[in-house]
Amino acid sequence: MSDTTWVALITASSTLLASTITGLVAYLAGRRQAASQEIIAHTQIVEARNAQYRDLRRAAYVGALNQHSIVERTMKNAWEATPCIDLTEPDGYRELEDALNLLQEKLHLVELEGPLEIAAHAADIMAFEMRSMSTLSNLLKDHANSPEVPSRHDREKARREEFKRIDVRDAFIRAARDVLGSSF
């Protein structure tokens, strides 16, 4: 074989080998890039799902807290602004019962969205409000015909209920902040 043929054969072989090596490197780099992009996409999907869960939970927690504020105002009105005789009428505290029923619905949503830590605090809120309603009802039994407001008959009990309500609500808020990741 002539020298030219050998040079051409060596050149062709080295070109072929260089192309193979370049192709292999490009293939491996493409696989690595695809794997990285898959990890990034998966992370973004997980983060979006977590943000969506957080938003759903936050909406449920805020809805329950807002309704609890309505119950608080309605209960305060019953204790401090409505005469006992009016409260003992049929439907005398219908507004309060309706507010409590709506609160229970909102708290069920909180329990559904979870987690268990917040569900326990939601149950505490409802249990407290039911006990508070029972306290008011018992006071009204003793003072059914009174033209005075319930707090006139037992101001200390009215204040204790108000402070307990704040404690129960604050415990719920602390738990909600922990769940949502913004504990202060």
C-alpha positions in Angstrom: 0.0 0.0 0.0 1.1 3.4 -0.7 1.9 6.0 1.9 -1.1 8.1 0.7 -3.4 5.2 1.3 -2.1 4.7 4.8 -2.4 8.3 5.6 -6.0 8.3 4.2 -6.8 5.2 6.2 -5.4 6.6 9.4 -7.2 9.9 8.9 -10.5 8.2 8.2 -10.0 5.9 11.3 -9.2 8.9 13.6 -12.1 10.9 12.2 -14.4 7.9 12.8 -13.0 7.4 16.3 -13.4 11.1 17.1 -17.0 11.1 15.8 -17.8 8.1 18.0 -16.2 9.6 21.1 -18.0 13.0 20.4 -21.3 11.1 19.9 -20.9 9.1 23.1 -20.0 12.3 25.1 -23.0 14.1 23.6 -25.3 11.1 24.4 -24.1 10.9 28.0 -24.4 14.7 28.5 -28.0 14.6 27.0 -29.0 11.8 29.3 -27.6 13.7 32.3 -29.4 16.9 31.2 -32.7 15.0 30.7 -32.4 13.4 34.1 -31.7 16.8 35.7 -34.7 18.3 33.8 -36.8 15.5 35.0 -35.8 16.1 38.6 -36.4 19.8 38.3 -39.9 19.2 36.7 -40.7 16.7 39.5 -39.6 19.2 42.2 -41.7 21.9 40.6 -44.7 19.7 40.5 -44.3 18.7 44.1 -43.8 22.3 45.1 -46.9 23.4 43.2 -48.9 20.6 44.8 -47.7 21.6 48.3 -48.5 25.3 47.6 -52.0 24.2 46.5 -52.4 22.2 49.7 -51.2 25.1 51.7 -53.6 27.5 50.0 -56.5 25.1 50.6 -55.6 24.7 54.2 -55.1 28.4 54.7 -58.5 29.1 53.2 -60.1 26.5 55.4 -58.4 27.9 58.5 -59.2 31.5 57.7 -62.9 30.6 57.0 -63.1 28.9 60.4 -61.5 31.8 62.2 -63.8 34.3 60.4 -66.8 32.3 61.4 -65.5 32.0 65.0 -65.3 35.8 65.1 -69.0 35.9 64.1 -69.8 33.4 66.8 -67.8 35.5 69.3 -69.7 38.7 68.3 -73.0 36.9 68.4 -72.3 35.3 71.8 -71.1 38.7 73.2 -74.3 40.2 71.9 -76.3 37.5 73.7 -74.5 38.0 77.0 -74.3 41.8 77.0 -77.0 43.3 74.8 -80.0 41.0 74.7 -82.3 40.7 77.7 -82.8 37.2 79.2 -86.5 37.3 78.5 -85.8 37.9 74.8 -83.3 35.1 74.7 -85.8 32.6 76.2 -88.4 33.3 73.5 -88.7 30.7 70.8 -85.9 31.4 68.4 -84.5 33.8 70.9 -81.0 32.8 70.1 -81.5 31.4 66.6 -78.8 33.7 65.3 -76.4 32.2 67.7 -77.4 28.7 66.8 -77.1 29.4 63.1 -73.6 30.9 63.6 -72.6 27.9 65.6 -73.9 25.5 63.0 -72.0 27.3 60.3 -68.9 27.3 62.5 -69.2 23.5 62.8 -69.3 23.2 59.0 -66.2 25.4 58.7 -64.4 23.3 61.3 -65.3 20.1 59.5 -63.5 21.5 56.5 -60.5 22.3 58.7 -60.6 18.7 60.0 -60.8 17.4 56.5 -57.8 19.5 55.3 -55.9 18.5 58.4 -53.4 17.7 59.7 -54.4 16.0 62.9 -52.8 18.7 65.1 -55.1 21.3 63.7 -58.1 19.0 63.7 -57.7 18.7 67.5 -57.7 22.4 67.9 -60.8 22.7 65.7 -62.5 20.2 67.9 -61.5 22.2 70.9 -63.1 25.3 69.5 -66.3 23.5 68.8 -66.3 21.8 72.2 -65.7 25.2 73.9 -68.5 26.9 72.0 -70.9 24.1 72.8 -70.0 24.4 76.5 -70.3 28.2 76.3 -73.8 27.8 74.8 -74.7 25.4 77.6 -73.5 27.9 80.2 -75.6 30.6 78.6 -78.6 28.3 78.5 -78.2 27.3 82.1 -78.0 30.9 83.2 -81.2 31.6 81.1 -83.1 28.9 82.9 -82.5 30.6 86.2 -83.3 34.1 84.9 -85.8 33.4 82.1 -88.1 36.3 82.8 -85.5 38.9 83.6 -85.4 42.1 81.6 -81.6 42.3 82.3 -78.9 41.0 80.0 -77.3 37.7 81.1 -73.9 39.3 82.0 -75.8 41.4 84.7 -76.6 38.2 86.5 -73.1 36.7 86.3 -70.5 39.2 85.0 -67.6 37.0 86.1 -68.9 34.0 84.1 -69.3 36.2 81.0 -65.7 37.4 81.4 -64.3 33.9 81.9 -66.1 32.7 78.8 -64.7 35.6 76.8 -61.1 34.9 78.0 -61.4 31.2 77.4 -62.6 31.8 73.9 -59.5 33.9 73.2 -57.3 31.2 74.6 -58.9 28.5 72.4 -58.7 30.7 69.3 -55.1 31.6 70.0 -54.1 27.9 70.3 -55.8 27.3 67.0 -54.0 30.2 65.4 -50.6 29.0 66.7 -51.2 25.5 65.4 -52.4 26.9 62.0 -49.2 28.9 61.7 -47.1 25.9 62.5 -48.9 23.8 59.8 -48.6 26.6 57.3 -45.0 27.1 58.0 -45.1 30.6 59.3 -44.8 30.3 63.1 -44.0 33.6 64.8 
